[in-house]
Amino acid sequence: MSCASASTTQPSARRNTLRSELYEKTKQKWCLRILVWLVALLVLLGVADSCRVQEDPHRTLVQGSLQELNDSWTLETDQLAVYDIPESMGESLMLSIRSTKQKFSLGLRAADGQETVFYTYDPGSGPAEMRLFAALPEGAAGKTLVLRCAEPSALSAMLGSESVLATQTKLSSYYFRRSLYALVFFLLCVLCAVELGVLMVTMRSIFTPEVCHQTRVMIGLMLDVGIWALTDSELLALVTDRANLVVFVSLVTFSLTAPFVLEFIRCTVKNDGWLIRLPQMAALVLLAADAAGWLLAGQPMLWLLMPIHITVIASILAAFHTLMVSYKKNHSGEVRNILLAFGALAAGTLLALATFYSGYRDRTYAVCYCAGLLGFLVMLGRIVLHRIRQASDEQAQLENYKNLAYVDSLTGLFNYTAFKYMKSRWPEHTDWTYIVMDVNWLKQTNDQYGHRAGDELLCCAARCIREAFYRAEDCFRIGGDEFAVIATATDEDAVKAAVETLRRLCAEWDAKEEYPVSIAVGYAMQAGRTMTADELFMEADAAMYRNKAEIKKAVGGISR
């Protein structure tokens, strides 16, 4: 086997191989992480399914039915409504009802007409709408539930909202199932954001600033909409009584959605026009107003909800106009994909807003919005991953260009350009050592055995040098038959040992090949001396020529 075929793989090929291995390892890590997250999701679902509403002291009773009271109330006056609780409901009941920031009370009326109040709600500074859970006294089944409001408008609003009567277990399970979409959506967003963040960290060296910015915006958008879905659902009402904070976070995250989306579009189409910036700034101003209200009054500014919705509609119109102008101008496939993704988001958003303002304010509003967001995120995720792959390909191409500039194509060692660059960057106050080498009888080998044999001789020499001096990144081919090694060394015995190893390796190859394999070596050590890099190199070069003369004098000429 020739030395050329036995030489090490070229750096460009090695980098491509390492890049492929990196992608395979990344895929494996992603699969493993997804599996772990799925297991964690199943565990979390099991734990959440067993959660209980805090107000109910009875945690073991599971019998009875679940009754939705939406259309089952009977109006006795404009301030009082009643519901006859069936005997089959069982004991330890709990009522779920939505307040309207108006004072109200709940009571039980016995068959003899005697009424007992068991729950009174004083709104204080709470949010305008929040779900409350009131535990009924024992023996409530068979009696009449009485809802009395201070204002007639409050009563009509509460009766128009969903109210549910059941045992604690069934009530918890009911709202958990209703909010399962939010939990799954939240976990999916967090999972994707974490994986995208890990990918950005592990491959940050190949990311362009543009791709980094897009990736950060995408991560922020995923976390933002995931948190919004969780806070907008009724799931948190089961485990916390801090309704003000939940509503505030919900408003904040909803307000941030439009700026994140517009920023991604702005970065993609490279458009800094006022049509994009104006809705962004409007959304951020509303966000600041909400934050100021929370800091000053300790409650969310729900009156900002309509201006936020108007800003969202304006953002949709601005984004569509910007994307259409960009697509007509460039006919970019990436812009076309964003248009499709944004179409899904816009459809889900407009349907959600239509549902919200139609008075039908149950989970349909959030489900429609989450569906639009999911379609948008999936498409944007594909775009970001495409950008990442594109950046990786560009980096690989750049590495190939660097190889052409700094790597010797025949031997795989660094070339003279790289040698000069390394020499210029070497620290001034370091004990360095130059080892300069010259392949003997290269011209004679070319003349007698052909240029192919000469190339094989150079490849053999390069391999021996790599093996003798260990660090391939410090080995250079600086001329036709000249090689050099730059090293930090203070122990001359170690340098001599490496030189002897080189001569032994050359002797082994010389015994196998029909042409002679011999290398003249000279070295110079700084060893505390005040010398420039050029002076040290000249000293090593002179030592090499002395060794070369000794070899030729001993042998007399080309052997074989």
Summary of the structure (lengths in Angstrom):
residues: 560
radius of gyration: 38.2
end to end distance: 18.9
largest distance: 130.4
contacts: 1760
relative contact order: 0.08
helix: 63%
strand: 13%
